[in-house]
Amino acid sequence: MALDQAKKSYAEGGIPIGAVLVKDEMIIGKGHNQRVQQSNPILHGEMDCLQNAGRLSDYSDAILYTTLSPCMMCSGTIVQFKIKKVIIGENKNFEGNISFLEEHGVEVELLNDKETIELMANFIKEKPELWNEDISETT
């Protein structure tokens, strides 16, 4: 489902990153990167997902699925909310902050899913300037 969210963002002209939050084996939130669509610099896939999940008194038993290894902003939010497990689609196109998550007690499962890797790689080739903006890199 996170990959479906990434594809949705891509179809909307946005950055193909999706996320899903699961608690008690039920999807309670899903989202995708909407920096372009909403002109919002912090609306990464994980942030959109958490916003759509709404307020929870306890995130510690939730699992976050995300298509791409989280950036520092999203990793910080995962740690802040005490989410204990994150399943990541890939980190080939962006290393992200897996070690930061693990150092803060988050269990990380890395899938390196071929379709997820290809979707992001194609986007980076098509729109390198937009990708660099998303990860705050200058060319």
N, C-alpha and C positions, 0 to 999 in steps of 0.2 A: 504494500500500500504506500510506503514511503517513496518507492520508485514511481508509482502512479502520480504522486504529488509532484515529483521532480519533472515528470513529463508534462504535467499540467502547466507548470511554470514555464517550461521551454516553449510550449504551444502558445503561451500568452506573450512571448517575447522576453521573458525573464530568465534568470539564472536557474538552471535545472538542479535544484537541491530541494529535497522533500524530507519531511519528518512525521512520525506518528508516535503518540504517547499512549501506552497501554497500561492499564491498572486492573487487577483482578481479572485478567484475560479478556478485558473489554477495551476497545479503542475509545479513549476519552477526549482525544484531540488529534488533529492532523493539520498540516500546513505545508507551505512551500515558500521559497525565497520570493519576496515581493518588493525588493528594493526598487526595481525598475517600475513595476506596475503601480505601486503606491507612492513612489518617490520618497521612500522612507529608508534612510541609511542603516537602520538597525533591524529591519524586518527580514532577518535571515530565516531559513526554513525552520530551524529549531525554535526561534523566537515566535514565529507565526503559529507554530504548533502549540506552544505553551500558552500563548494568548488565547487561542481558540479552545484550549482545554478549560480555561477559566481558573478561578481560584480553587486551590485544594489546601486543606489544612496540613496534609502530609504527602510528599512526593516520594518518600523513601522506598515504597514498594512498587513504584511505577518503573516501567522500562521505556526508554526512549530509543526509537529506531530512527536513524538518519542516513541519508544516502552518501554523505561525504563527511570525512573526519572534521569535527567541529573546530571552528576558529576559537581564538582566546575569549572573545565576548560570549559565545555560546557555551564554551567549556566552563567559564566562570559562573554562568547562570546555572548550569547543571550541578556544579559543586554547591553553589549558594542554596539551591532548592533541595539539596541532599538526594538527588536521583542516584541510585546505587548501581544501575546497570544501563549501559549504552551499547546498542548493536549498530555497527557502522558498515555501510555498504562498500565503501572503498576509501583508500588513502593514497592511491597512486598519483592522482592529479593534484592533490593537496594533502600534505602530511598532517596538517592540523595539530592538535594538542593532546594526543593520546597519552603521552607520558605525564602531562599535567593532571589529566583525569585520574590515571592510575595512582599517582602520588597522593591524590586526595581521596583515595578509597573507592573510586568508581571502578566497577568491573567492566572491562571493555572486551567486546567480541568483534573482531574485524573479519568481514566476509570476503572482501576483494572480489565482488560480483562482476563478472565480465560485462554484462549489459549496462550496469551502473557506471563502470569505468569508461566504456565507449561513449555513453551519452555525454558525460562531462568532458571528455577529450574532444569530442566533436564540437561542443559549445565553445571550448577554449580556442580551438582553431578558427571557428567562425567569427567570434567576437572577443578577440584578445583584450581590447581596450576596456570592455565592460567587465571581463573577468578580473583584470588588474585593478580596476576601480573597486570591485567587490572585496578583494583581499588587501586593499590599500597599498598596492605596488605601483610605482611609477615606471614608465617606460623610457 
